[in-house]
Every structure is written in C-alpha cells, then in structure tokens.
Amino acid sequence: MDFDANEDHPFVFNAYSFPTGARHWFPCYDHPNDRATHETIITTQSDHKVLANGFLQSVTTNKDGTVTYHWFQEQPHSTYLYNFVSGPYEIIQDKHQDQDVSVNYWVYPQDYWRIYFA
C-alpha cells in the first residue's frame, strides 16, 4: 500500500510482510510454519523513530546525522509477522491500569496533544 504524504499523514517507511511479502525485504522461506527469532537494525533520518518487533536494544546517533535503531525479537514467530515502521512519531508512554505493563502509543506529531489530553 502506498500513499502520498500530506498534512494529516506524514511520509513513513515501512515493511509489508503479510501475507507473503517478507521475502521481498529479507531472505526467508516466507510461510506461516517458518518461525524464527530475529533482529532488526534500521538506520533512518534523525526526525524519525523506528518501531519493530521485540524489544528495543539501542538507539545510536550517527556522525552523518542519521539514527540507528536496534530491535530484538526473542520469541520465534512467523515471517509474515515481521514488521517495522520509521516515521516522525511522538510516543505517549502509559501503563495498563490493572497491571504493571507498559503501553506506548505512537502517533503523528499533530495528533499528540489531542490524544494525550483526551
């Protein structure tokens, strides 16, 4: 799916793995029974943040002004679930009300205040 960036929807980079698109961006069997752990390392422009499967391991600011995000998925899962997105997001950090579980909302900058104070 492709769309033109506009005021409501800034330009983003993302991976489409479902249902059989994973093989187009990394070598794999690309079938639901193909499960593995994986690392995703994405270098992007400095005004973008990267969200991917697993846990964020590190964020490195590079000398050329780009930023590198390193994500690690420790639980094996199907290749059609592999995903990442890089965009100009704001992150709202929250906790689940009944448990000590972190919940983050990744929103476009123009939506941050509307969602955060809703």
Backbone atoms as SQL, in Angstrom:
CREATE TABLE atoms (id INTEGER PRIMARY KEY, chain TEXT, resi INTEGER, resn TEXT, atom TEXT, x REAL, y REAL, z REAL);
INSERT INTO atoms VALUES
  (1, 'A', 1, 'MET', 'N', 0.858, -1.175, 0.000),
  (2, 'A', 1, 'MET', 'CA', 0.000, 0.000, 0.000),
  (3, 'A', 1, 'MET', 'C', 0.899, 1.232, 0.000),
  (4, 'A', 2, 'ASP', 'N', 0.560, 2.184, -0.817),
  (5, 'A', 2, 'ASP', 'CA', 1.357, 3.393, -0.931),
  (6, 'A', 2, 'ASP', 'C', 0.404, 4.581, -0.875),
  (7, 'A', 3, 'PHE', 'N', 0.849, 5.648, -0.261),
  (8, 'A', 3, 'PHE', 'CA', 0.035, 6.855, -0.251),
  (9, 'A', 3, 'PHE', 'C', 0.955, 8.055, -0.297),
  (10, 'A', 4, 'ASP', 'N', 0.435, 9.141, -0.788),
  (11, 'A', 4, 'ASP', 'CA', 1.201, 10.377, -0.830),
  (12, 'A', 4, 'ASP', 'C', 1.155, 11.035, 0.548),
  (13, 'A', 5, 'ALA', 'N', 2.296, 11.530, 0.978),
  (14, 'A', 5, 'ALA', 'CA', 2.348, 12.236, 2.256),
  (15, 'A', 5, 'ALA', 'C', 1.543, 13.525, 2.151),
  (16, 'A', 6, 'ASN', 'N', 0.872, 13.857, 3.231),
  (17, 'A', 6, 'ASN', 'CA', 0.131, 15.110, 3.291),
  (18, 'A', 6, 'ASN', 'C', 0.144, 15.605, 4.733),
  (19, 'A', 7, 'GLU', 'N', -0.551, 16.675, 5.005),
  (20, 'A', 7, 'GLU', 'CA', -0.544, 17.269, 6.342),
  (21, 'A', 7, 'GLU', 'C', -1.050, 16.304, 7.415),
  (22, 'A', 8, 'ASP', 'N', -2.024, 15.460, 7.079),
  (23, 'A', 8, 'ASP', 'CA', -2.588, 14.522, 8.045),
  (24, 'A', 8, 'ASP', 'C', -1.786, 13.231, 8.175),
  (25, 'A', 9, 'HIS', 'N', -1.068, 12.865, 7.116),
  (26, 'A', 9, 'HIS', 'CA', -0.318, 11.607, 7.090),
  (27, 'A', 9, 'HIS', 'C', 1.089, 11.850, 6.562),
  (28, 'A', 10, 'PRO', 'N', 2.059, 12.079, 7.472),
  (29, 'A', 10, 'PRO', 'CA', 3.438, 12.315, 7.047),
  (30, 'A', 10, 'PRO', 'C', 4.016, 11.081, 6.352),
  (31, 'A', 11, 'PHE', 'N', 5.095, 11.280, 5.620),
  (32, 'A', 11, 'PHE', 'CA', 5.765, 10.195, 4.924),
  (33, 'A', 11, 'PHE', 'C', 6.409, 9.249, 5.929),
  (34, 'A', 12, 'VAL', 'N', 6.204, 7.953, 5.741),
  (35, 'A', 12, 'VAL', 'CA', 6.810, 6.929, 6.592),
  (36, 'A', 12, 'VAL', 'C', 7.432, 5.852, 5.700),
  (37, 'A', 13, 'PHE', 'N', 8.373, 5.103, 6.271),
  (38, 'A', 13, 'PHE', 'CA', 8.939, 3.913, 5.636),
  (39, 'A', 13, 'PHE', 'C', 8.426, 2.730, 6.425),
  (40, 'A', 14, 'ASN', 'N', 7.999, 1.685, 5.745),
  (41, 'A', 14, 'ASN', 'CA', 7.557, 0.514, 6.489),
  (42, 'A', 14, 'ASN', 'C', 7.718, -0.752, 5.667),
  (43, 'A', 15, 'ALA', 'N', 7.660, -1.886, 6.365),
  (44, 'A', 15, 'ALA', 'CA', 7.794, -3.192, 5.741),
  (45, 'A', 15, 'ALA', 'C', 6.429, -3.852, 5.684),
  (46, 'A', 16, 'TYR', 'N', 6.139, -4.458, 4.574),
  (47, 'A', 16, 'TYR', 'CA', 4.901, -5.228, 4.433),
  (48, 'A', 16, 'TYR', 'C', 5.265, -6.694, 4.331),
  (49, 'A', 17, 'SER', 'N', 4.969, -7.454, 5.353),
  (50, 'A', 17, 'SER', 'CA', 5.300, -8.875, 5.369),
  (51, 'A', 17, 'SER', 'C', 4.071, -9.754, 5.183),
  (52, 'A', 18, 'PHE', 'N', 2.896, -9.277, 5.542),
  (53, 'A', 18, 'PHE', 'CA', 1.678, -10.092, 5.468),
  (54, 'A', 18, 'PHE', 'C', 1.060, -9.993, 4.084),
  (55, 'A', 19, 'PRO', 'N', 0.610, -11.029, 3.466),
  (56, 'A', 19, 'PRO', 'CA', 0.708, -12.415, 3.916),
  (57, 'A', 19, 'PRO', 'C', 1.996, -13.106, 3.454),
  (58, 'A', 20, 'THR', 'N', 2.564, -12.673, 2.320),
  (59, 'A', 20, 'THR', 'CA', 3.788, -13.315, 1.828),
  (60, 'A', 20, 'THR', 'C', 4.765, -12.277, 1.280),
  (61, 'A', 21, 'GLY', 'N', 4.878, -11.141, 1.952),
  (62, 'A', 21, 'GLY', 'CA', 5.749, -10.084, 1.457),
  (63, 'A', 21, 'GLY', 'C', 7.107, -10.025, 2.119),
  (64, 'A', 22, 'ALA', 'N', 7.329, -10.839, 3.166),
  (65, 'A', 22, 'ALA', 'CA', 8.601, -10.778, 3.888),
  (66, 'A', 22, 'ALA', 'C', 9.780, -11.079, 2.976),
  (67, 'A', 23, 'ARG', 'N', 9.631, -12.025, 2.066),
  (68, 'A', 23, 'ARG', 'CA', 10.747, -12.424, 1.202),
  (69, 'A', 23, 'ARG', 'C', 11.217, -11.301, 0.287),
  (70, 'A', 24, 'HIS', 'N', 10.422, -10.235, 0.177),
  (71, 'A', 24, 'HIS', 'CA', 10.805, -9.114, -0.671),
  (72, 'A', 24, 'HIS', 'C', 11.735, -8.133, 0.036),
  (73, 'A', 25, 'TRP', 'N', 11.888, -8.266, 1.355),
  (74, 'A', 25, 'TRP', 'CA', 12.816, -7.364, 2.046),
  (75, 'A', 25, 'TRP', 'C', 13.860, -8.073, 2.900),
  (76, 'A', 26, 'PHE', 'N', 13.781, -9.390, 3.045),
  (77, 'A', 26, 'PHE', 'CA', 14.872, -10.176, 3.636),
  (78, 'A', 26, 'PHE', 'C', 14.732, -11.629, 3.199),
  (79, 'A', 27, 'PRO', 'N', 15.840, -12.376, 3.120),
  (80, 'A', 27, 'PRO', 'CA', 15.767, -13.771, 2.665),
  (81, 'A', 27, 'PRO', 'C', 15.098, -14.654, 3.715),
  (82, 'A', 28, 'CYS', 'N', 14.055, -15.369, 3.296),
  (83, 'A', 28, 'CYS', 'CA', 13.339, -16.262, 4.207),
  (84, 'A', 28, 'CYS', 'C', 12.472, -17.221, 3.404),
  (85, 'A', 29, 'TYR', 'N', 11.966, -18.216, 4.067),
  (86, 'A', 29, 'TYR', 'CA', 11.051, -19.192, 3.476),
  (87, 'A', 29, 'TYR', 'C', 9.678, -18.560, 3.252),
  (88, 'A', 30, 'ASP', 'N', 9.297, -17.605, 4.101),
  (89, 'A', 30, 'ASP', 'CA', 8.066, -16.821, 3.969),
  (90, 'A', 30, 'ASP', 'C', 6.805, -17.676, 3.926),
  (91, 'A', 31, 'HIS', 'N', 6.655, -18.511, 4.918),
  (92, 'A', 31, 'HIS', 'CA', 5.481, -19.364, 5.064),
  (93, 'A', 31, 'HIS', 'C', 5.125, -19.394, 6.548),
  (94, 'A', 32, 'PRO', 'N', 3.842, -19.514, 6.915),
  (95, 'A', 32, 'PRO', 'CA', 3.455, -19.459, 8.343),
  (96, 'A', 32, 'PRO', 'C', 4.193, -20.439, 9.248),
  (97, 'A', 33, 'ASN', 'N', 4.659, -21.565, 8.698),
  (98, 'A', 33, 'ASN', 'CA', 5.364, -22.510, 9.565),
  (99, 'A', 33, 'ASN', 'C', 6.856, -22.194, 9.687),
  (100, 'A', 34, 'ASP', 'N', 7.329, -21.113, 9.049),
  (101, 'A', 34, 'ASP', 'CA', 8.707, -20.665, 9.161),
  (102, 'A', 34, 'ASP', 'C', 8.772, -19.676, 10.316),
  (103, 'A', 35, 'ARG', 'N', 9.266, -20.143, 11.458),
  (104, 'A', 35, 'ARG', 'CA', 9.323, -19.295, 12.659),
  (105, 'A', 35, 'ARG', 'C', 10.780, -19.137, 13.099),
  (106, 'A', 36, 'ALA', 'N', 11.096, -17.936, 13.547),
  (107, 'A', 36, 'ALA', 'CA', 12.461, -17.677, 14.000),
  (108, 'A', 36, 'ALA', 'C', 12.490, -16.433, 14.870),
  (109, 'A', 37, 'THR', 'N', 13.554, -16.325, 15.660),
  (110, 'A', 37, 'THR', 'CA', 13.842, -15.070, 16.341),
  (111, 'A', 37, 'THR', 'C', 14.536, -14.183, 15.309),
  (112, 'A', 38, 'HIS', 'N', 14.612, -12.888, 15.583),
  (113, 'A', 38, 'HIS', 'CA', 15.297, -12.025, 14.621),
  (114, 'A', 38, 'HIS', 'C', 15.668, -10.693, 15.244),
  (115, 'A', 39, 'GLU', 'N', 16.609, -10.045, 14.600),
  (116, 'A', 39, 'GLU', 'CA', 16.998, -8.692, 14.952),
  (117, 'A', 39, 'GLU', 'C', 16.699, -7.794, 13.771),
  (118, 'A', 40, 'THR', 'N', 16.250, -6.593, 14.057),
  (119, 'A', 40, 'THR', 'CA', 16.004, -5.604, 13.021),
  (120, 'A', 40, 'THR', 'C', 16.828, -4.376, 13.364),
  (121, 'A', 41, 'ILE', 'N', 17.704, -3.992, 12.447),
  (122, 'A', 41, 'ILE', 'CA', 18.549, -2.818, 12.642),
  (123, 'A', 41, 'ILE', 'C', 18.256, -1.868, 11.487),
  (124, 'A', 42, 'ILE', 'N', 17.687, -0.721, 11.811),
  (125, 'A', 42, 'ILE', 'CA', 17.244, 0.248, 10.815),
  (126, 'A', 42, 'ILE', 'C', 17.941, 1.576, 11.063),
  (127, 'A', 43, 'THR', 'N', 18.542, 2.125, 10.012),
  (128, 'A', 43, 'THR', 'CA', 19.109, 3.469, 10.078),
  (129, 'A', 43, 'THR', 'C', 18.172, 4.389, 9.310),
  (130, 'A', 44, 'THR', 'N', 17.795, 5.487, 9.940),
  (131, 'A', 44, 'THR', 'CA', 16.806, 6.383, 9.352),
  (132, 'A', 44, 'THR', 'C', 17.203, 7.834, 9.599),
  (133, 'A', 45, 'GLN', 'N', 16.424, 8.720, 9.049),
  (134, 'A', 45, 'GLN', 'CA', 16.695, 10.152, 9.229),
  (135, 'A', 45, 'GLN', 'C', 16.435, 10.554, 10.670),
  (136, 'A', 46, 'SER', 'N', 17.096, 11.625, 11.115),
  (137, 'A', 46, 'SER', 'CA', 17.094, 11.992, 12.532),
  (138, 'A', 46, 'SER', 'C', 15.735, 12.387, 13.092),
  (139, 'A', 47, 'ASP', 'N', 14.810, 12.830, 12.269),
  (140, 'A', 47, 'ASP', 'CA', 13.498, 13.226, 12.775),
  (141, 'A', 47, 'ASP', 'C', 12.511, 12.061, 12.825),
  (142, 'A', 48, 'HIS', 'N', 12.966, 10.841, 12.517),
  (143, 'A', 48, 'HIS', 'CA', 12.109, 9.660, 12.568),
  (144, 'A', 48, 'HIS', 'C', 12.437, 8.799, 13.776),
  (145, 'A', 49, 'LYS', 'N', 11.429, 8.034, 14.209),
  (146, 'A', 49, 'LYS', 'CA', 11.607, 6.992, 15.213),
  (147, 'A', 49, 'LYS', 'C', 11.244, 5.675, 14.532),
  (148, 'A', 50, 'VAL', 'N', 11.828, 4.567, 14.995),
  (149, 'A', 50, 'VAL', 'CA', 11.587, 3.261, 14.390),
  (150, 'A', 50, 'VAL', 'C', 10.926, 2.345, 15.403),
  (151, 'A', 51, 'LEU', 'N', 9.837, 1.717, 14.990),
  (152, 'A', 51, 'LEU', 'CA', 9.134, 0.717, 15.777),
  (153, 'A', 51, 'LEU', 'C', 9.239, -0.609, 15.036),
  (154, 'A', 52, 'ALA', 'N', 9.566, -1.685, 15.768),
  (155, 'A', 52, 'ALA', 'CA', 9.693, -3.008, 15.155),
  (156, 'A', 52, 'ALA', 'C', 9.299, -4.064, 16.180),
  (157, 'A', 53, 'ASN', 'N', 9.354, -5.321, 15.772),
  (158, 'A', 53, 'ASN', 'CA', 9.033, -6.428, 16.662),
  (159, 'A', 53, 'ASN', 'C', 10.060, -6.538, 17.780),
  (160, 'A', 54, 'GLY', 'N', 9.614, -6.962, 18.955),
  (161, 'A', 54, 'GLY', 'CA', 10.516, -7.283, 20.042),
  (162, 'A', 54, 'GLY', 'C', 10.797, -6.125, 20.973),
  (163, 'A', 55, 'PHE', 'N', 12.017, -6.130, 21.511),
  (164, 'A', 55, 'PHE', 'CA', 12.447, -5.128, 22.482),
  (165, 'A', 55, 'PHE', 'C', 13.512, -4.238, 21.867),
  (166, 'A', 56, 'LEU', 'N', 13.410, -2.957, 22.152),
  (167, 'A', 56, 'LEU', 'CA', 14.408, -2.010, 21.671),
  (168, 'A', 56, 'LEU', 'C', 15.702, -2.224, 22.453),
  (169, 'A', 57, 'GLN', 'N', 16.779, -2.526, 21.732),
  (170, 'A', 57, 'GLN', 'CA', 18.078, -2.780, 22.346),
  (171, 'A', 57, 'GLN', 'C', 18.917, -1.515, 22.467),
  (172, 'A', 58, 'SER', 'N', 18.889, -0.688, 21.409),
  (173, 'A', 58, 'SER', 'CA', 19.703, 0.521, 21.439),
  (174, 'A', 58, 'SER', 'C', 19.246, 1.507, 20.375),
  (175, 'A', 59, 'VAL', 'N', 19.598, 2.762, 20.606),
  (176, 'A', 59, 'VAL', 'CA', 19.404, 3.839, 19.636),
  (177, 'A', 59, 'VAL', 'C', 20.742, 4.572, 19.566),
  (178, 'A', 60, 'THR', 'N', 21.296, 4.672, 18.359),
  (179, 'A', 60, 'THR', 'CA', 22.605, 5.291, 18.171),
  (180, 'A', 60, 'THR', 'C', 22.491, 6.466, 17.218),
  (181, 'A', 61, 'THR', 'N', 22.967, 7.620, 17.649),
  (182, 'A', 61, 'THR', 'CA', 23.033, 8.788, 16.768),
  (183, 'A', 61, 'THR', 'C', 24.351, 8.712, 16.003),
  (184, 'A', 62, 'ASN', 'N', 24.277, 8.759, 14.682),
  (185, 'A', 62, 'ASN', 'CA', 25.446, 8.614, 13.830),
  (186, 'A', 62, 'ASN', 'C', 26.031, 9.969, 13.447),
  (187, 'A', 63, 'LYS', 'N', 27.295, 9.970, 13.084),
  (188, 'A', 63, 'LYS', 'CA', 28.003, 11.205, 12.731),
  (189, 'A', 63, 'LYS', 'C', 27.391, 11.912, 11.527),
  (190, 'A', 64, 'ASP', 'N', 26.754, 11.152, 10.637),
  (191, 'A', 64, 'ASP', 'CA', 26.164, 11.755, 9.438),
  (192, 'A', 64, 'ASP', 'C', 24.774, 12.340, 9.681),
  (193, 'A', 65, 'GLY', 'N', 24.306, 12.330, 10.942),
  (194, 'A', 65, 'GLY', 'CA', 23.006, 12.905, 11.279),
  (195, 'A', 65, 'GLY', 'C', 21.862, 11.918, 11.256),
  (196, 'A', 66, 'THR', 'N', 22.122, 10.670, 10.876),
  (197, 'A', 66, 'THR', 'CA', 21.085, 9.649, 10.913),
  (198, 'A', 66, 'THR', 'C', 21.047, 9.002, 12.293),
  (199, 'A', 67, 'VAL', 'N', 20.034, 8.167, 12.520),
  (200, 'A', 67, 'VAL', 'CA', 19.879, 7.456, 13.784),
  (201, 'A', 67, 'VAL', 'C', 19.658, 5.981, 13.471),
  (202, 'A', 68, 'THR', 'N', 20.303, 5.098, 14.244),
  (203, 'A', 68, 'THR', 'CA', 20.153, 3.659, 14.042),
  (204, 'A', 68, 'THR', 'C', 19.446, 3.043, 15.237),
  (205, 'A', 69, 'TYR', 'N', 18.374, 2.312, 14.950),
  (206, 'A', 69, 'TYR', 'CA', 17.578, 1.607, 15.965),
  (207, 'A', 69, 'TYR', 'C', 17.846, 0.111, 15.846),
  (208, 'A', 70, 'HIS', 'N', 18.037, -0.549, 16.990),
  (209, 'A', 70, 'HIS', 'CA', 18.293, -1.984, 17.028),
  (210, 'A', 70, 'HIS', 'C', 17.204, -2.638, 17.870),
  (211, 'A', 71, 'TRP', 'N', 16.378, -3.463, 17.227),
  (212, 'A', 71, 'TRP', 'CA', 15.298, -4.194, 17.891),
  (213, 'A', 71, 'TRP', 'C', 15.624, -5.678, 17.866),
  (214, 'A', 72, 'PHE', 'N', 15.239, -6.401, 18.925),
  (215, 'A', 72, 'PHE', 'CA', 15.477, -7.845, 19.008),
  (216, 'A', 72, 'PHE', 'C', 14.189, -8.553, 19.410),
  (217, 'A', 73, 'GLN', 'N', 13.770, -9.510, 18.578),
  (218, 'A', 73, 'GLN', 'CA', 12.578, -10.333, 18.847),
  (219, 'A', 73, 'GLN', 'C', 13.070, -11.688, 19.346),
  (220, 'A', 74, 'GLU', 'N', 12.917, -11.954, 20.653),
  (221, 'A', 74, 'GLU', 'CA', 13.462, -13.178, 21.235),
  (222, 'A', 74, 'GLU', 'C', 12.527, -14.371, 21.136),
  (223, 'A', 75, 'GLN', 'N', 11.237, -14.148, 20.898),
  (224, 'A', 75, 'GLN', 'CA', 10.297, -15.245, 20.745),
  (225, 'A', 75, 'GLN', 'C', 10.154, -15.590, 19.267),
  (226, 'A', 76, 'PRO', 'N', 10.340, -16.852, 18.880),
  (227, 'A', 76, 'PRO', 'CA', 10.169, -17.214, 17.469),
  (228, 'A', 76, 'PRO', 'C', 8.741, -16.912, 17.008),
  (229, 'A', 77, 'HIS', 'N', 8.631, -16.341, 15.835),
  (230, 'A', 77, 'HIS', 'CA', 7.319, -16.114, 15.249),
  (231, 'A', 77, 'HIS', 'C', 7.416, -16.148, 13.730),
  (232, 'A', 78, 'SER', 'N', 6.274, -16.256, 13.076),
  (233, 'A', 78, 'SER', 'CA', 6.214, -16.412, 11.626),
  (234, 'A', 78, 'SER', 'C', 6.726, -15.178, 10.912),
  (235, 'A', 79, 'THR', 'N', 7.328, -15.396, 9.747),
  (236, 'A', 79, 'THR', 'CA', 7.910, -14.288, 8.994),
  (237, 'A', 79, 'THR', 'C', 6.863, -13.276, 8.558),
  (238, 'A', 80, 'TYR', 'N', 5.609, -13.687, 8.366),
  (239, 'A', 80, 'TYR', 'CA', 4.590, -12.720, 7.956),
  (240, 'A', 80, 'TYR', 'C', 4.290, -11.702, 9.061),
  (241, 'A', 81, 'LEU', 'N', 4.773, -11.962, 10.276),
  (242, 'A', 81, 'LEU', 'CA', 4.590, -11.029, 11.385),
  (243, 'A', 81, 'LEU', 'C', 5.742, -10.036, 11.522),
  (244, 'A', 82, 'TYR', 'N', 6.842, -10.243, 10.813),
  (245, 'A', 82, 'TYR', 'CA', 7.975, -9.320, 10.895),
  (246, 'A', 82, 'TYR', 'C', 7.538, -7.968, 10.362),
  (247, 'A', 83, 'ASN', 'N', 7.874, -6.929, 11.099),
  (248, 'A', 83, 'ASN', 'CA', 7.415, -5.609, 10.694),
  (249, 'A', 83, 'ASN', 'C', 8.325, -4.529, 11.264),
  (250, 'A', 84, 'PHE', 'N', 8.363, -3.405, 10.590),
  (251, 'A', 84, 'PHE', 'CA', 8.972, -2.201, 11.130),
  (252, 'A', 84, 'PHE', 'C', 8.339, -1.006, 10.451),
  (253, 'A', 85, 'VAL', 'N', 8.412, 0.129, 11.117),
  (254, 'A', 85, 'VAL', 'CA', 7.969, 1.390, 10.541),
  (255, 'A', 85, 'VAL', 'C', 8.900, 2.488, 11.049),
  (256, 'A', 86, 'SER', 'N', 9.235, 3.401, 10.163),
  (257, 'A', 86, 'SER', 'CA', 10.056, 4.565, 10.504),
  (258, 'A', 86, 'SER', 'C', 9.265, 5.796, 10.114),
  (259, 'A', 87, 'GLY', 'N', 9.040, 6.676, 11.080),
  (260, 'A', 87, 'GLY', 'CA', 8.262, 7.873, 10.789),
  (261, 'A', 87, 'GLY', 'C', 8.474, 8.944, 11.840),
  (262, 'A', 88, 'PRO', 'N', 7.912, 10.112, 11.594),
  (263, 'A', 88, 'PRO', 'CA', 8.067, 11.238, 12.529),
  (264, 'A', 88, 'PRO', 'C', 7.064, 11.147, 13.682),
  (265, 'A', 89, 'TYR', 'N', 7.188, 10.098, 14.477),
  (266, 'A', 89, 'TYR', 'CA', 6.216, 9.830, 15.528),
  (267, 'A', 89, 'TYR', 'C', 6.560, 10.528, 16.835),
  (268, 'A', 90, 'GLU', 'N', 5.523, 10.787, 17.611),
  (269, 'A', 90, 'GLU', 'CA', 5.644, 11.148, 19.016),
  (270, 'A', 90, 'GLU', 'C', 5.185, 9.916, 19.788),
  (271, 'A', 91, 'ILE', 'N', 5.813, 9.654, 20.921),
  (272, 'A', 91, 'ILE', 'CA', 5.485, 8.463, 21.696),
  (273, 'A', 91, 'ILE', 'C', 4.849, 8.874, 23.014),
  (274, 'A', 92, 'ILE', 'N', 3.661, 8.360, 23.262),
  (275, 'A', 92, 'ILE', 'CA', 2.961, 8.580, 24.530),
  (276, 'A', 92, 'ILE', 'C', 3.159, 7.317, 25.360),
  (277, 'A', 93, 'GLN', 'N', 3.812, 7.450, 26.511),
  (278, 'A', 93, 'GLN', 'CA', 4.070, 6.305, 27.378),
  (279, 'A', 93, 'GLN', 'C', 2.998, 6.229, 28.449),
  (280, 'A', 94, 'ASP', 'N', 2.505, 5.010, 28.665),
  (281, 'A', 94, 'ASP', 'CA', 1.419, 4.795, 29.610),
  (282, 'A', 94, 'ASP', 'C', 1.631, 3.440, 30.275),
  (283, 'A', 95, 'LYS', 'N', 0.750, 3.097, 31.207),
  (284, 'A', 95, 'LYS', 'CA', 0.754, 1.782, 31.853),
  (285, 'A', 95, 'LYS', 'C', -0.660, 1.237, 31.831),
  (286, 'A', 96, 'HIS', 'N', -0.788, -0.069, 31.723),
  (287, 'A', 96, 'HIS', 'CA', -2.088, -0.722, 31.819),
  (288, 'A', 96, 'HIS', 'C', -2.624, -0.480, 33.217),
  (289, 'A', 97, 'GLN', 'N', -3.908, -0.164, 33.339),
  (290, 'A', 97, 'GLN', 'CA', -4.471, 0.251, 34.625),
  (291, 'A', 97, 'GLN', 'C', -4.464, -0.840, 35.685),
  (292, 'A', 98, 'ASP', 'N', -4.548, -2.105, 35.317),
  (293, 'A', 98, 'ASP', 'CA', -4.630, -3.175, 36.303),
  (294, 'A', 98, 'ASP', 'C', -3.307, -3.905, 36.532),
  (295, 'A', 99, 'GLN', 'N', -2.326, -3.639, 35.693),
  (296, 'A', 99, 'GLN', 'CA', -1.060, -4.357, 35.787),
  (297, 'A', 99, 'GLN', 'C', 0.090, -3.391, 35.573),
  (298, 'A', 100, 'ASP', 'N', 1.268, -3.833, 35.934),
  (299, 'A', 100, 'ASP', 'CA', 2.462, -3.021, 35.724),
  (300, 'A', 100, 'ASP', 'C', 3.040, -3.345, 34.343),
  (301, 'A', 101, 'VAL', 'N', 2.237, -3.092, 33.316),
  (302, 'A', 101, 'VAL', 'CA', 2.624, -3.377, 31.938),
  (303, 'A', 101, 'VAL', 'C', 2.680, -2.059, 31.169),
  (304, 'A', 102, 'SER', 'N', 3.830, -1.790, 30.549),
  (305, 'A', 102, 'SER', 'CA', 3.979, -0.563, 29.758),
  (306, 'A', 102, 'SER', 'C', 3.173, -0.653, 28.472),
  (307, 'A', 103, 'VAL', 'N', 2.549, 0.453, 28.117),
  (308, 'A', 103, 'VAL', 'CA', 1.803, 0.578, 26.866),
  (309, 'A', 103, 'VAL', 'C', 2.243, 1.890, 26.234),
  (310, 'A', 104, 'ASN', 'N', 2.674, 1.838, 24.985),
  (311, 'A', 104, 'ASN', 'CA', 3.078, 3.041, 24.275),
  (312, 'A', 104, 'ASN', 'C', 2.175, 3.265, 23.073),
  (313, 'A', 105, 'TYR', 'N', 1.859, 4.512, 22.826),
  (314, 'A', 105, 'TYR', 'CA', 1.062, 4.903, 21.667),
  (315, 'A', 105, 'TYR', 'C', 1.966, 5.723, 20.754),
  (316, 'A', 106, 'TRP', 'N', 2.092, 5.311, 19.506),
  (317, 'A', 106, 'TRP', 'CA', 2.921, 6.009, 18.525),
  (318, 'A', 106, 'TRP', 'C', 1.979, 6.797, 17.633),
  (319, 'A', 107, 'VAL', 'N', 2.071, 8.117, 17.703),
  (320, 'A', 107, 'VAL', 'CA', 1.123, 8.971, 16.992),
  (321, 'A', 107, 'VAL', 'C', 1.874, 10.014, 16.164),
  (322, 'A', 108, 'TYR', 'N', 1.200, 10.536, 15.160),
  (323, 'A', 108, 'TYR', 'CA', 1.774, 11.634, 14.387),
  (324, 'A', 108, 'TYR', 'C', 1.856, 12.873, 15.279),
  (325, 'A', 109, 'PRO', 'N', 2.855, 13.716, 15.071),
  (326, 'A', 109, 'PRO', 'CA', 3.029, 14.891, 15.935),
  (327, 'A', 109, 'PRO', 'C', 1.784, 15.754, 16.064),
  (328, 'A', 110, 'GLN', 'N', 1.036, 15.950, 14.990),
  (329, 'A', 110, 'GLN', 'CA', -0.139, 16.811, 15.052),
  (330, 'A', 110, 'GLN', 'C', -1.271, 16.196, 15.889),
  (331, 'A', 111, 'ASP', 'N', -1.185, 14.891, 16.183),
  (332, 'A', 111, 'ASP', 'CA', -2.213, 14.227, 16.989),
  (333, 'A', 111, 'ASP', 'C', -1.819, 14.081, 18.456),
  (334, 'A', 112, 'TYR', 'N', -0.583, 14.402, 18.800),
  (335, 'A', 112, 'TYR', 'CA', -0.070, 14.151, 20.149),
  (336, 'A', 112, 'TYR', 'C', -0.925, 14.797, 21.233),
  (337, 'A', 113, 'TRP', 'N', -1.144, 16.094, 21.160),
  (338, 'A', 113, 'TRP', 'CA', -1.882, 16.796, 22.216),
  (339, 'A', 113, 'TRP', 'C', -3.338, 16.389, 22.251),
  (340, 'A', 114, 'ARG', 'N', -3.924, 16.134, 21.101),
  (341, 'A', 114, 'ARG', 'CA', -5.328, 15.735, 21.059),
  (342, 'A', 114, 'ARG', 'C', -5.519, 14.374, 21.745),
  (343, 'A', 115, 'ILE', 'N', -4.598, 13.458, 21.502),
  (344, 'A', 115, 'ILE', 'CA', -4.703, 12.117, 22.086),
  (345, 'A', 115, 'ILE', 'C', -4.235, 12.108, 23.540),
  (346, 'A', 116, 'TYR', 'N', -3.140, 12.786, 23.827),
  (347, 'A', 116, 'TYR', 'CA', -2.557, 12.766, 25.166),
  (348, 'A', 116, 'TYR', 'C', -3.507, 13.348, 26.202),
  (349, 'A', 117, 'PHE', 'N', -4.241, 14.373, 25.853),
  (350, 'A', 117, 'PHE', 'CA', -5.134, 15.023, 26.812),
  (351, 'A', 117, 'PHE', 'C', -6.595, 14.642, 26.617),
  (352, 'A', 118, 'ALA', 'N', -6.849, 13.575, 25.877),
  (353, 'A', 118, 'ALA', 'CA', -8.232, 13.141, 25.638),
  (354, 'A', 118, 'ALA', 'C', -8.833, 12.528, 26.875);
